[in-house]
């Protein structure tokens, strides 16, 4: 993206056309950290993930980066 890609192929909650495509929430956060403007409203990533979870009936892993319910409940030691 930083090198000038016109678009990316991504998934929501890991669901998508092919296995191995990166998740849009993770891409959006990484892009912002690297200074790449995405025009994605980061505040809506969780809500969007929950909508896809409801429609697909496939639960989001609680440990999933960015949108998982336990994302801030980890500890290391």
N, C-alpha and C positions, 0 to 999 in steps of 0.2 A: 504494500500500500504506500509506504513512504517513498518507494522508488517510482511511483506514478501509475499504479494499476487503476484502471477505470472502475472496476467492481471486484467484489469478492463473492465467493460461494460459501454460505454459512448455514448452520442449522439453528433451531431453537430447541433448547433442552436436549441437544444431541440427536434430534429427529430430523431427518431430511432425506435427500435423494440418495446419498451414498454414505457409507460408514467412513469415518475419518475426517469429514468436513468439520471445521472448528465451529464452536458455538458462538453466536452473535454477541452474547453478553461478554464473553471472555475477550473476543476480538475488540469490541468497543472500548472496554477498559484498557486493554493493552495499547490500543491506538492512541487513546487520550494520554496515557503515560508517556508515550513516545512523541507526543506533539502532533499527531495526525488528526485533523478535524474530521469527524464522522457525520456530524449533523444528527446523531442519534441522541435522543433524550435519555440519559443514563438513569434518571429517576423512574423511568417507566419500564426498565428491563425486568424487574421482579414481577410487575403486574402482567407484562406480556408473557413471561414464562408460566405464570399461574393460569392464564387463559389457555395456553397451549396444553398444559397439564390437564385441565378440565375437559377440553375438547377431545384430546387423544386418549384420555383415561390411563396415561402412563405417568406414574408419579416421578417427580423430580427427586433425585437423590439428595438427602439432607446435607451431604458433604460437598455437593456441587459448588464449584467456585462461583462467586457473584450472586447467584439466585438461590442457593441451597439454604434451608432454614437454619442449619447449624454453622453457617459460614463464619460467624464470629464467636462460636462456642468451643473452638479448638484450643488446646493448650500444648505446649511443647516443654520438654524438660530434660 
